[in-house]
Amino acid sequence: MPHHRSQSKLIILSLLIVVAMGFLFKYYPGLGHQWLNNYGAAVFYEIFWCLFALWFFRSQTAIKQIPIWVFIITCIIEILQLWHPPLLNQVRATLIGKLLLGTTFAWWDFPHYALGCILGWLWLKKLHNTDYAKKGES
């Protein structure tokens, strides 16, 4: 059980770091802010969802599949930004809805989603390997 607890702590710490960096990038006003606000934040968005899924699915197989599913789902959400029914518009009008669902379709989000999922996969592998190493020390 201590193994599970230490991995949970690493996931929570990672989520806090990623959320902080995501907001920093999303609202950064300085040099290069357009790329950071729009695309750099998307990279952290993908990493966040990879880490969030790891909280629930921690197997070696899950580590390989999580980034693929995160990429597929976030691409679907991106495509849904082309659709503007009243209910979705109401959700997107809120801060949480805007952050989770986005408001504007952009083709350039897709390569940044891919980059975020690749980095997310590497992060998941690192968490798994770090935790496995700690388990071996016990």
N, C-alpha and C positions, 0 to 999 in steps of 0.2 A: 504493500500500500504506500510506503514512503516514495517509491518509484513514481507512482501515479501523481502524488502530491507535488513532487518536484517538477514534473512535466507540466502540470497545471500552472504552477507559478511561472515557469518560462513562457507558457502561452499567454498568460495574463500580462506579463511584462512586455512581451512582443506586441500584443494588441495595443497596449498603452503607447508604446513608441510609435507604432504605425499610425494610430489615430492622431497623435500629436503632429507627426510629420505631414500627414495628409491635410490637416487643417492649416498648418504652416504654409504648405505649398498652395492650397486652395485660396488663401487670403493674403498671400505675400504681395506687397505693393511695389517692390523694387525692380531692378534690372532683370529682364527676362520674365516678368510677371505673367505675360500672356501664355507662354508655354507652361510655366509652372502651375498657374491657376487652372488651366484647361487639361493639359496632358500629363504633367508631372503628378498631379493629384490623382489622376486615373490609375497610375502605377500603384500608388499606395492603396487605392480602393480595392484593387485586385488582391494585393497581399493581405489586406484586412480580411477579405472573405475566405481566403485560403486558411488563414490562422483561425478564424471563427469556426470553419468546418472541422479543423483539426481538433477542436475542443470536444467534438462529438464522435469523430471517427479517427482513431489513432493507429490503425494498423499500417504495416509497410505498404500494403496494397492501396489503402486510402491515400497515403502520401503521394502515390503516383496518379491516382484518379481525381483527387480534389482539384488540382489546378485545371485539369481538362474540363470538369463540370463547372467550375467558377467561370472559365472563359466562355463556355457555351451559354450559360445563364446570363452573364453580363452582356454578351453580344445580343441576345434576345431582348434584354432590357433596352439596349441602345436602339435596336430596330423599333421597339415600341414607342420610342420618342417621336417617330413619324406619325403616330396615331394620337389624336387629341379628343377622345370622348370626354364628356363633362366630368365623370367620376375621376378619371386620371388627371385631368386638369386641376381638379380640386386638391387631389393628393399632392401634385407637383407644386401647388401654390404654397405649401407649408415648407419650412426649412428642412425637416426630416425627409419629406417627399422629394424635395429638390436634390438633397444630398444622395439619397438612395436610388432614385429613379432618373435623375437628370431632367433636363428641360429641352435640350437642343441636340438633334442628331448631328454627328460628325464622323465622317469616314476615318479621320485620323485617330479616333479613339481606339479603333480595332488593333493597330500595331502596338499601342501603349497598353492595351489590355493584355496582349500576348506577352509583352515585356514584363508586366506586373505578375502574370501567372508563372512565367519562368523564374522570376526572382522569388515569388511565393513558394514555388516548388523547392528551390534551393534553400530557402528559409526553413521549410518544413523538414527537409532532409537534415539540416544542421541541428534543429531542435531534437529530432529523433536520435541522431548520432551523439549529441551532447548528453542527452538523457540516458542513452544506452551505455555510454562511457561511465557516467555516474553510477549506474546500476552495477557495472562491472567492478567498481571500486568498493562497493559495500560488502 
